[in-house]
Amino acid sequence: MGVRTRVRVFGDFLTQLLVNVFRHDIASLAAQISFYAIFSLFPLLILIIFGASLAVPHQPVVKLLVEALKPYYPDVSNANHFLQDNIEKLGTVGARAGFVSLITLAWSATSAFIAVQQALDSIFEVTAQRSFLARRIVAAIMLCLLIALAVICSIALAIFPMVHLHVSASSFLAAWVSRLRGITRILYPLSLFVTSFVVYRYLPSRRVDVNSVILGALASTILLDLARTLFVVYASHLVTYHFIYGSLTVVILLVLWMYIALIILLFGAEVAALVEKMGNEREGADESE
């Protein structure tokens, strides 16, 4: 395949990608998911606090959770302090949560995952969708995986500073500590990639091609990391938010970031869907020949 042919194929891919983005209206789909995600966020945080408190003492749980969440949202208008204060308040609720409360919280927290399933079914053009019960089961499994990922990230980020302080450079554990440090540095992009991969692969009502999912997950990971940096620059130079929303500025900016992140997540799904479609068309053309 020559250079001109490659450029033409890439241009056709971008054109069709934009057509699909506007045809599926991912901006509206992201807005619908954001609505459910707002109501699912605090039940999800309570469940994460409860799950983390089973692995580590309750007192450090809030600090660990705040440290684990920091890479996933831009620190605009003291967002860290806002989330830390609210997570500390939720921590008292999570520590006292009973069995019935946990079931209710889990039911509320799965609503966002069901909205994501419906959006992905639209993007991947699924004809036979899951039943209501099957969607709830898949959403519950995804919720458990997300809680486990958050707990593991929290523990990993907390272990390294303690190990680093107590291990001397001459110790045989120093090499393992340096490796652990390298792992913690890539934990944020790695968790983004793994989350995107699992979402694209298992949330739709049909199984998507693995290679297509990998490309879509890579696209969403790179764009999310870039968007996080650009959003901080955007929010820091746009002071009108403070005049319009006052004390609600932090909430508005965090909701806006959630909306942008969901658009990028759905855009990665569009990439995966188009790559899979083009691959199937190429295989069909080869078989016909």
BELRAHU-V352381 format. One record per residue. N is the residue number from 1. D_CENTER is the distance of its C-alpha to the mean C-alpha in Angstrom with 1 decimal. Layout:
{{N;D_CENTER} {N;D_CENTER}}
This chain:
{{1;36.6} {2;37.8} {3;36.0} {4;36.8} {5;35.5} {6;32.2} {7;31.9} {8;32.9} {9;30.4} {10;27.5} {11;28.8} {12;29.0} {13;25.4} {14;24.2} {15;26.5} {16;25.4} {17;21.7} {18;22.6} {19;24.7} {20;22.0} {21;19.5} {22;22.3} {23;23.6} {24;20.5} {25;19.9} {26;16.1} {27;16.7} {28;18.2} {29;15.7} {30;12.9} {31;15.4} {32;16.0} {33;12.5} {34;12.5} {35;15.8} {36;14.7} {37;11.5} {38;14.1} {39;16.3} {40;13.8} {41;12.4} {42;15.7} {43;16.5} {44;13.2} {45;14.1} {46;17.6} {47;16.8} {48;14.9} {49;18.0} {50;20.3} {51;18.7} {52;18.8} {53;22.4} {54;23.5} {55;22.9} {56;23.9} {57;26.4} {58;25.2} {59;26.2} {60;23.8} {61;20.8} {62;20.0} {63;20.5} {64;18.3} {65;15.4} {66;15.9} {67;16.2} {68;13.0} {69;11.0} {70;13.0} {71;11.3} {72;8.0} {73;10.4} {74;13.8} {75;16.8} {76;18.8} {77;21.8} {78;21.5} {79;18.1} {80;18.1} {81;21.4} {82;20.3} {83;17.3} {84;19.6} {85;22.4} {86;20.5} {87;18.8} {88;22.4} {89;23.7} {90;21.2} {91;22.1} {92;25.6} {93;24.5} {94;22.3} {95;25.2} {96;27.6} {97;25.4} {98;27.6} {99;27.1} {100;27.4} {101;25.1} {102;22.3} {103;22.8} {104;22.7} {105;19.5} {106;17.8} {107;19.2} {108;17.8} {109;14.3} {110;14.2} {111;15.2} {112;11.8} {113;11.1} {114;14.6} {115;14.0} {116;11.2} {117;13.9} {118;16.5} {119;14.9} {120;14.3} {121;17.9} {122;19.1} {123;17.6} {124;18.8} {125;22.0} {126;22.3} {127;25.7} {128;25.8} {129;22.9} {130;22.3} {131;24.4} {132;23.3} {133;23.6} {134;21.8} {135;18.7} {136;18.9} {137;19.3} {138;16.4} {139;14.2} {140;15.8} {141;15.2} {142;11.5} {143;11.8} {144;14.1} {145;11.9} {146;9.1} {147;12.1} {148;13.7} {149;11.0} {150;11.0} {151;14.8} {152;15.2} {153;13.5} {154;15.6} {155;18.7} {156;18.3} {157;18.1} {158;21.0} {159;23.2} {160;23.5} {161;25.3} {162;27.7} {163;28.5} {164;29.0} {165;31.5} {166;33.5} {167;33.7} {168;36.5} {169;36.4} {170;39.2} {171;37.6} {172;36.6} {173;33.2} {174;32.6} {175;31.4} {176;28.8} {177;27.7} {178;27.3} {179;25.2} {180;23.0} {181;22.7} {182;21.6} {183;18.9} {184;17.6} {185;17.6} {186;15.3} {187;13.1} {188;10.4} {189;10.4} {190;11.1} {191;8.2} {192;5.9} {193;8.6} {194;9.0} {195;5.8} {196;6.6} {197;10.1} {198;10.1} {199;8.7} {200;11.3} {201;13.9} {202;14.2} {203;13.0} {204;15.7} {205;19.2} {206;20.4} {207;19.6} {208;18.5} {209;20.2} {210;18.6} {211;19.7} {212;18.2} {213;14.8} {214;15.0} {215;16.0} {216;13.3} {217;10.6} {218;12.8} {219;13.1} {220;9.5} {221;9.2} {222;12.5} {223;12.1} {224;9.1} {225;11.3} {226;14.3} {227;13.2} {228;12.5} {229;16.1} {230;17.6} {231;16.4} {232;18.1} {233;21.2} {234;21.1} {235;20.9} {236;23.5} {237;26.0} {238;25.7} {239;27.8} {240;28.5} {241;25.5} {242;27.5} {243;30.6} {244;29.1} {245;26.7} {246;28.3} {247;26.8} {248;23.9} {249;22.7} {250;19.9} {251;18.6} {252;19.0} {253;17.3} {254;14.2} {255;14.1} {256;14.8} {257;11.9} {258;9.6} {259;11.7} {260;11.6} {261;7.9} {262;8.1} {263;11.3} {264;10.0} {265;7.6} {266;10.9} {267;13.0} {268;11.7} {269;12.7} {270;15.9} {271;16.6} {272;16.2} {273;18.4} {274;21.0} {275;21.3} {276;21.9} {277;24.4} {278;26.3} {279;26.5} {280;28.0} {281;30.4} {282;31.5} {283;32.1} {284;34.1} {285;36.2} {286;37.0} {287;38.1} {288;40.3} {289;42.0}}
